[in-house]
Amino acid sequence: MAPELMQTEAVATEAPIRSTSHAQWWCCFTVMVLTVLVSGCYQMVNGDIWWHLRAGDWILDNGAVPRRNLFTYTNPDTVWIDLHWIFQVIVAGIYREFGTAGLVVWKSVVGAVALGAVFFTAFKRLSGVLFAFAWLPFVWIYAGRFHVRPEMLSHLYLGVTLLIIHSHHHGRSRVIWLLIPIQVAWVNSQGLFILQHCVLGAYALNEQFRDFSKARLNRVWYVLVACSIATLCNPYGLQGAIFPLELLQKVGGENREFFQLLAGETMGMGNFLEDYGIDGILRSTTPRLMMLTVPLCLGVVLLGSRRRLSLTIYRWILLFGFGYLAWNMNRNASLYAMVWGYVFVSTLGELFGTKSVPKSSDDPALALIRGTITKIGTLFVVVSLLASVTDLLGNKEMPGGHYPPRRAGFGEDGWYHHEAARFIAEMPGVENVYVHYNGTGLAGVVIYHAFRREVTSSKRVFADARLEANSPEVLRHFLEALGENDQTLARFEGVLSEYGLNKMALVFKNNDLIIRKRLLEELIASEKWRSVYLSMDPNKGEGVTIFVSQDVVEKHQLKIVSVGELRSRF
């Protein structure tokens, strides 16, 4: 027999055998992507979307990005580094054509593509069912923050970045240069673009230390430098490139606890444990799953280190880096899900995903166990998907304990106070609006309806949810104005008077005003303030109440409405 033929036969005999068929793997892959897609199909509930939509409209109308704070009257000359402008233009365009249904569908598609890119790093090394089981906890963690927000594009860019690096490591050397245009898109979409530098830097270190004999830098370092230069390709130049560092400094350090009062999503796991204890973790889906997956990931990567897998350094850096982000702020749980899920599944694939022994030599008992687990696991994943579809079609509340509750559907939740915001927009004699905002995004809804392109008709709010555009001083005054349950009218007016009380509307969520009985009674008894709007809706935080000054009422002949009904809710 010819030597060439003998060599060919030897290779064919010893070639690795996949642990699953292509059909089974692609079936499970597709089901997982569809699960992500369907899990995002719930009615829109996040509040930030409304000021993003107004900003997108402003950009489309003016053909430029904003450079000064547009929406608040307390610090109108503050520089606004709006790195979300691509996201804002996209959502504004979608909303004009398709409404909130279009936004929900787009969110779900982007989330499915983002996680689908990370899923694909398994490279069909794992059995379909093991792949699904390994990924499901991370999918549930990811779904906990599945909103129409700029960070959804960061998830997409991060997922593609992980896939590109994985492909480069497996022999596709030129694909690494695609990270440069991704960085350009990222820096103009959301401030987390710095994450690409972290991931790419970790990979560059890994490649450098794989062979200590290398006297020259590997190509990845050059790509990292090029991506760093690419961050300057934004409307604000160097100021935009370094903005994430400025924002991190702003919300960290001595201001950290303060910003946690304004945005609970900045709470870390340490604070969560301190406030709610272990019992709180056991009752909360995301923290519980994170605590479950941490030892699994660490154990698998530790085993990979003992086997001296080629990406060990890279994976350890990713685990510690993104683990720290999730521990520090709960809003980073979705980033944790993507990266830790990738590390876990890709490491499992390298450790157990291929076999060098012919399948016929498997132990019959093990083969039976593997087949049984495969069938049960496939059934479990399919049933989970069908349950999600059933909830979607039945418009049922989706699981997870979120507030406001997530209900399956493609529109927007009835939580938003559009009627009150339109009333404010049409109200004459009012230029400035104090809005107590919370997770329902009341200030954002007011901005969307009341802010106009024409300066003469624009109404601006006291403060909104943009931590990057509102100074800490203004936000402190905002909290002081709201006060505790025993807040007085004199103290309330004292804070607001620093920015002028003339031509101002006071907007309260009723559930916040009801618990401030003293402030409500003094507003009712006041000769200066008059109630001109009242909505009572238990599905919307008991509704909204609006007060304006007596001068505005008299000058514009506004109708006074009684708010005595609020007293019955004490």
C-alpha positions in Angstrom: 0.0 0.0 0.0 1.3 3.4 -0.9 2.7 5.5 2.0 0.3 8.3 1.2 -2.7 6.0 1.4 -1.6 4.6 4.7 -1.1 8.1 6.1 -4.6 9.1 5.0 -6.2 6.1 6.6 -4.3 6.7 9.9 -5.6 10.3 10.0 -9.1 9.2 9.3 -9.0 6.6 12.1 -7.7 9.1 14.7 -9.7 12.1 13.7 -11.8 13.6 16.6 -15.4 12.6 16.5 -17.9 15.2 17.4 -20.0 14.5 20.5 -23.2 15.2 18.6 -24.5 15.4 15.1 -24.7 18.6 13.2 -28.5 18.4 13.1 -28.8 18.0 16.9 -26.4 20.9 17.6 -28.0 23.3 15.2 -31.5 22.3 16.6 -30.4 23.2 20.1 -28.6 26.3 18.9 -31.7 27.5 17.1 -33.9 26.8 20.1 -31.6 28.8 22.4 -31.6 31.8 20.0 -35.4 31.6 19.8 -35.6 31.5 23.6 -33.6 34.7 23.8 -35.8 36.2 21.1 -39.0 35.4 22.7 -37.9 36.3 26.2 -37.4 39.9 25.0 -41.0 40.2 23.7 -42.6 42.0 26.6 -44.2 45.4 26.8 -41.8 48.3 27.0 -41.4 49.4 30.7 -38.1 51.3 30.9 -38.3 55.0 31.4 -35.1 56.3 29.8 -36.4 55.5 26.3 -38.5 58.6 26.1 -35.7 61.2 26.5 -33.6 59.0 24.1 -36.4 59.3 21.6 -36.6 63.0 21.9 -32.8 63.3 21.5 -33.0 61.1 18.4 -35.8 63.4 17.0 -33.6 66.4 17.7 -30.6 64.9 15.9 -32.7 64.0 12.9 -34.3 67.4 12.8 -31.1 69.4 13.2 -28.6 67.2 11.4 -26.2 67.4 14.3 -25.5 65.9 17.7 -26.3 67.9 20.9 -23.4 69.5 22.6 -25.2 71.3 25.5 -27.7 70.0 28.0 -31.1 70.3 26.2 -33.7 69.0 28.6 -33.1 70.6 32.1 -33.4 74.2 33.1 -31.3 73.9 36.3 -28.0 73.6 34.4 -28.8 74.3 30.7 -25.2 75.3 29.8 -23.6 72.0 31.0 -21.6 70.2 28.3 -23.5 67.1 27.2 -21.3 64.3 25.7 -24.0 62.3 24.0 -22.3 59.1 22.9 -25.6 57.4 22.5 -26.5 59.3 19.3 -26.5 56.3 16.9 -28.8 54.4 19.2 -31.0 57.5 19.5 -31.3 58.0 15.8 -32.1 54.3 15.3 -34.9 54.2 17.9 -36.3 57.5 16.8 -36.5 56.2 13.2 -38.1 52.9 14.3 -40.6 54.6 16.6 -41.7 57.0 13.8 -42.5 54.1 11.5 -43.5 51.2 13.8 -44.1 52.6 17.3 -43.2 50.8 20.4 -44.0 47.4 18.8 -41.1 48.0 16.4 -38.8 48.9 19.3 -39.7 45.7 21.2 -39.1 43.5 18.2 -35.8 45.3 17.4 -34.6 44.9 21.0 -35.4 41.2 20.9 -33.6 40.7 17.6 -30.5 42.5 18.7 -30.4 40.5 22.0 -30.8 37.3 20.1 -28.0 38.2 17.7 -25.7 39.3 20.5 -26.1 36.1 22.5 -26.2 34.0 19.3 -22.7 35.3 18.4 -21.5 34.2 21.8 -23.3 30.9 21.5 -21.5 30.2 18.3 -18.1 30.2 20.0 -18.9 26.7 21.1 -18.0 25.7 17.6 -20.3 22.6 17.8 -17.8 21.1 20.3 -20.5 20.3 22.9 -23.5 18.1 22.5 -26.6 20.1 21.8 -28.2 19.3 25.1 -25.1 20.0 27.2 -24.7 23.2 25.3 -28.3 24.2 26.1 -28.0 23.3 29.8 -24.7 25.1 30.1 -26.2 28.3 28.6 -29.7 28.4 30.2 -28.7 30.0 33.6 -26.8 32.7 31.7 -29.7 33.4 29.4 -32.0 33.9 32.4 -29.5 36.3 34.0 -29.2 38.2 30.7 -33.0 38.4 30.4 -33.1 40.3 33.7 -32.0 43.5 32.0 -33.5 43.1 28.5 -34.6 46.7 27.7 -34.6 49.2 24.8 -31.5 50.9 26.1 -28.1 51.9 24.5 -26.4 49.1 26.3 -28.2 46.6 24.1 -25.8 47.7 21.3 -22.9 47.3 23.7 -24.1 43.7 24.2 -24.1 43.2 20.4 -20.7 44.7 19.9 -19.3 42.7 22.9 -20.8 39.4 21.5 -19.3 40.0 18.1 -15.9 41.0 19.7 -15.8 37.7 21.6 -16.7 35.7 18.4 -14.0 37.5 16.4 -11.3 36.9 19.0 -12.4 33.2 19.3 -12.2 32.9 15.5 -8.8 34.5 15.4 -7.5 32.1 18.0 -8.7 29.2 15.8 -6.8 30.2 12.8 -8.7 33.1 11.1 -5.9 35.7 11.5 -7.3 38.5 9.4 -10.7 38.6 11.0 -9.2 40.4 14.0 -9.0 43.7 12.0 -12.8 43.8 12.0 -12.6 45.0 15.6 -11.6 48.5 14.4 -14.9 49.4 12.6 -16.7 47.8 15.5 -15.0 50.1 17.8 -15.9 53.1 15.7 -19.6 52.1 15.8 -19.4 51.3 19.6 -17.9 54.7 20.6 -20.8 56.4 18.9 -23.5 54.1 20.4 -22.7 53.8 24.1 -20.1 54.6 26.7 -19.1 51.0 27.4 -16.9 50.9 24.3 -13.9 50.7 26.6 -14.9 47.1 27.2 -13.5 46.2 23.8 -10.0 47.4 25.0 -10.3 45.3 28.1 -11.2 42.1 26.2 -8.7 42.7 23.5 -6.0 43.6 25.9 -6.6 40.4 27.9 -6.3 38.4 24.6 -3.1 40.2 23.6 -1.5 39.3 27.0 -2.6 35.7 26.6 -1.1 35.4 23.1 2.1 37.1 24.3 2.6 34.8 27.3 1.8 31.6 25.3 5.4 31.7 24.0 7.9 33.5 26.2 10.5 33.1 23.5 8.8 35.7 21.3 11.0 38.7 21.1 8.4 40.8 19.2 4.9 41.9 19.9 2.1 39.8 18.4 -0.3 41.4 15.9 -3.1 41.7 18.5 -1.2 44.6 20.2 -1.3 46.5 16.9 -5.0 46.0 16.6 -5.4 47.2 20.2 -3.5 50.4 19.4 -5.6 50.9 16.2 -8.8 50.4 18.2 -7.7 53.0 20.8 -7.1 55.5 18.0 -10.5 54.6 16.6 -12.2 55.9 19.7 -11.3 59.4 18.5 -13.8 58.9 15.6 -16.7 60.5 17.4 -18.3 64.0 17.3 -16.5 65.1 20.5 -13.0 63.8 19.6 -10.7 63.3 22.6 -13.4 64.6 25.0 -15.7 61.7 23.9 -12.9 59.1 24.0 -12.1 59.8 27.6 -15.7 60.5 28.7 -16.3 57.0 30.3 -13.4 57.6 32.7 -14.9 61.0 33.7 -18.3 59.4 34.2 -16.8 56.5 36.3 -15.1 59.1 38.5 -18.4 61.0 38.8 -20.5 58.0 40.0 -17.8 56.4 42.1 -15.8 57.3 45.1 -17.5 59.6 47.7 -20.6 60.0 45.4 -21.3 56.3 45.0 -23.9 56.0 47.8 -25.5 59.2 46.6 -26.0 57.9 43.1 -27.4 54.6 44.4 -30.3 56.6 45.9 -31.1 58.0 42.4 -30.4 54.8 40.4 -30.8 51.6 42.3 -29.2 49.8 39.3 -25.8 51.1 40.6 -26.1 48.9 43.7 -23.5 46.2 44.0 -23.8 42.7 45.3 -22.1 43.7 48.5 -24.8 46.4 49.1 -27.4 43.8 48.2 -26.2 41.4 50.7 -25.9 44.1 53.4 -29.5 45.3 52.8 -31.3 42.0 52.1 -29.0 39.2 53.3 -28.7 35.7 52.0 -32.5 35.4 52.1 -32.8 38.2 49.6 -30.4 36.5 47.2 -32.3 33.2 47.4 -35.6 35.1 46.6 -34.1 37.1 43.7 -33.6 35.3 40.4 -30.5 37.1 39.1 -28.4 37.1 42.2 -29.3 33.5 42.9 -28.3 32.4 39.5 -25.1 34.4 39.6 -24.1 32.8 42.9 -24.9 29.4 41.3 -22.8 29.9 38.2 -19.7 31.4 39.9 -18.4 28.1 41.4 -19.2 26.3 38.2 -17.3 28.7 36.0 -14.3 28.9 38.4 -14.2 25.1 38.7 -14.2 24.6 34.9 -11.6 27.2 34.2 -9.4 25.9 37.0 -9.6 22.5 35.4 -8.7 24.1 32.1 -5.7 25.7 33.8 -4.5 22.3 35.0 -4.9 20.9 31.4 -3.0 24.0 30.2 -5.5 25.1 27.7 -4.3 27.8 25.3 -6.7 30.6 26.4 -6.3 30.2 30.1 -4.8 33.6 30.9 -7.4 35.3 28.7 -10.3 33.5 30.4 -9.1 34.2 33.9 -8.8 37.9 33.1 -12.3 38.0 31.7 -13.7 36.2 34.8 -12.1 38.5 37.3 -12.8 41.7 35.2 -16.4 41.2 34.4 -17.0 39.5 37.8 -15.8 42.7 39.4 -18.2 44.8 37.2 -21.2 42.7 38.2 -20.2 42.6 41.9 -19.8 46.4 41.8 -23.1 47.3 40.0 -26.1 45.1 39.4 -26.7 46.8 36.0 -23.7 44.8 34.8 -25.4 41.5 35.3 -26.1 41.1 31.6 -22.4 41.7 30.8 -21.6 39.0 33.4 -24.0 36.6 31.7 -22.4 37.1 28.3 -18.8 36.9 29.3 -18.9 34.3 32.0 -21.3 32.2 29.9 -18.8 32.4 27.0 -15.9 31.4 29.2 -17.9 28.5 30.8 -19.2 27.0 27.6 -16.1 27.5 25.5 -13.9 25.9 28.2 -16.4 23.0 28.5 -16.1 22.6 24.7 -12.3 22.3 24.8 -12.3 20.0 27.8 -15.2 17.6 27.0 -16.5 18.5 23.5 -14.6 16.1 21.3 -13.7 12.4 21.5 -10.6 10.7 20.1 -12.1 7.3 20.7 -14.5 5.7 18.3 -18.1 5.9 19.4 -18.5 2.1 19.2 -16.2 1.6 22.1 -18.4 3.6 24.5 -19.6 1.9 27.6 -23.3 0.9 26.9 -24.4 2.2 30.3 -22.8 5.6 29.7 -24.3 5.7 26.2 -27.8 5.0 27.7 -27.3 7.7 30.4 -26.1 10.2 27.7 -29.1 9.4 25.5 -31.6 9.8 28.3 -30.1 13.1 29.4 -30.2 14.3 25.8 -33.9 13.5 25.4 -34.9 15.0 28.8 -32.8 18.1 28.2 -34.2 18.6 24.7 -37.8 18.3 26.0 -37.0 20.7 28.8 -35.7 23.4 26.5 -38.5 23.0 24.0 -41.2 23.2 26.8 -39.5 26.3 28.2 -39.7 27.9 24.8 -43.4 26.9 24.3 -44.2 28.3 27.8 -42.7 31.6 26.8 -44.6 31.7 23.6 -47.9 30.9 25.4 -47.3 33.8 27.9 -46.6 36.0 24.9 -49.8 35.1 23.1 -51.8 35.3 26.3 -50.4 38.6 27.4 -49.5 37.2 30.7 -47.1 38.6 33.3 -43.7 37.3 32.6 -41.7 35.7 35.5 -38.8 37.3 37.3 -40.3 39.5 40.0 -39.6 42.8 38.1 -41.1 46.1 38.9 -43.0 47.4 37.0 -44.1 43.9 36.1 -43.2 42.6 32.7 -46.1 41.6 30.6 -45.8 39.7 27.3 -46.6 41.8 24.3 -45.2 44.1 21.7 -46.5 47.5 22.7 -45.8 49.7 25.7 -47.0 49.1 29.3 -49.8 51.3 30.5 -47.5 52.6 33.2 -46.5 55.7 31.3 -48.3 59.0 32.1 -48.7 60.2 28.5 -51.9 62.1 29.3 -50.3 64.1 32.1 -47.2 64.8 29.9 -49.4 66.1 27.1 -51.3 68.3 29.5 -48.0 69.8 30.6 -46.9 70.3 27.0 -50.1 72.2 26.2 -50.3 74.2 29.4 -49.7 78.0 28.8 -47.6 80.1 31.1 -45.3 77.3 32.2 -41.7 77.0 31.2 -40.1 75.0 34.0 -41.3 71.6 35.4 -40.3 70.0 38.6 -40.9 66.2 38.2 -40.4 63.6 40.8 -39.1 60.7 38.6 -38.5 57.1 39.5 -38.3 53.8 37.7 -41.3 54.7 35.6 -39.5 57.5 33.8 -42.0 60.2 34.4 -39.4 63.0 33.7 -38.5 61.2 30.5 -42.1 61.1 29.3 -42.5 64.8 30.1 -39.4 65.6 28.1 -40.7 63.6 25.2 -44.0 65.5 25.0 -43.1 68.9 26.4 -39.7 69.6 24.9 -39.9 71.1 21.5 -37.3 72.1 18.9 -38.5 75.7 19.0 -37.0 77.3 22.1 -40.0 79.5 22.7 -42.3 76.5 23.2 -40.0 74.2 25.0 -40.5 73.1 28.6 -37.6 71.8 30.5 -37.5 69.7 33.7 -35.7 70.2 37.0 -33.6 67.0 36.6 -33.9 63.8 34.7 -32.2 60.4 34.7 -29.1 61.4 32.9 -26.3 61.2 35.5 -23.8 62.4 32.9 -25.7 65.6 32.1 -27.0 66.6 35.6 -24.5 67.9 38.1 -24.3 66.3 41.5 -25.3 69.6 43.1 -28.6 69.7 41.1 -29.3 66.0 41.8 -28.7 66.7 45.6 -31.2 69.6 45.4 -33.6 67.3 43.6 -33.5 64.8 46.5 -33.7 67.6 49.1 -36.8 68.9 47.4 -38.6 65.6 47.5 -37.5 65.1 51.1 -38.7 62.5 53.6 -42.3 61.7 54.5 -42.4 64.7 56.8 -41.4 67.2 54.1 -42.7 70.7 54.6 -43.8 73.2 51.9 -41.4 75.8 53.2 -38.4 73.5 52.9 -39.6 72.3 49.5 -40.0 75.8 48.1 -36.6 76.8 49.7 -34.8 74.3 47.5 -36.7 75.1 44.3 -36.4 78.8 44.8 -32.7 78.6 44.1 -33.6 78.1 40.4 -36.7 80.3 40.4 -40.3 79.5 41.2 -42.0 81.6 38.5 -43.6 79.8 35.6 -43.0 76.5 37.2 -45.3 73.4 37.4 -45.0 70.9 40.2 -45.6 67.3 39.1 -46.0 64.5 41.6 -46.7 60.8 41.3 -49.7 60.3 43.7 -48.1 57.4 45.5 -45.2 59.7 46.4 -47.4 62.6 47.4 -49.8 60.5 49.5 -47.1 59.3 51.9 -46.0 63.0 52.3 -49.2 64.0 54.0 -47.9 67.2 55.5 -46.6 68.5 52.1 -49.9 67.6 50.4 -52.0 69.3 53.1 -49.8 72.5 52.9 -50.0 72.5 49.1 -53.8 72.3 49.3 -54.0 75.1 51.9 -51.5 77.3 50.2 -52.6 80.6 48.6 -49.7 80.4 46.1 -50.2 76.9 44.5 -53.3 75.5 42.8 -54.0 72.0 41.5 -54.9 72.0 37.8 -54.6 68.3 37.0 -55.4 65.0 38.8 -55.5 61.5 37.5 -56.4 58.6 39.8 -55.2 55.3 38.4 -54.1 52.4 40.6 -52.3 50.8 37.6 -50.1 53.9 37.3 -48.8 54.5 40.8 -52.2 56.0 41.8 -51.9 58.6 39.0 -50.4 62.1 38.8 -51.1 65.5 40.4 -50.0 68.8 38.9 -49.7 72.2 40.7 -49.0 75.6 39.3 -48.8 79.1 40.8 -52.0 81.2 41.4 -50.5 83.9 39.1 -50.4 81.4 36.1 -53.9 80.2 36.9 -55.3 83.8 36.9 -53.4 85.0 33.9 -54.3 82.0 31.6 -57.6 81.2 33.3 -56.7 77.6 34.0 -59.3 75.3 35.6 -58.7 74.3 39.2 -59.4 70.7 40.1 -59.9 69.4 43.6 -57.3 66.9 45.0 -59.3 66.1 48.1 -59.7 62.6 46.9 -56.0 62.0 47.6 -56.8 62.4 51.3 -58.9 59.2 51.3 -55.7 57.3 50.4 -53.9 58.3 53.6 
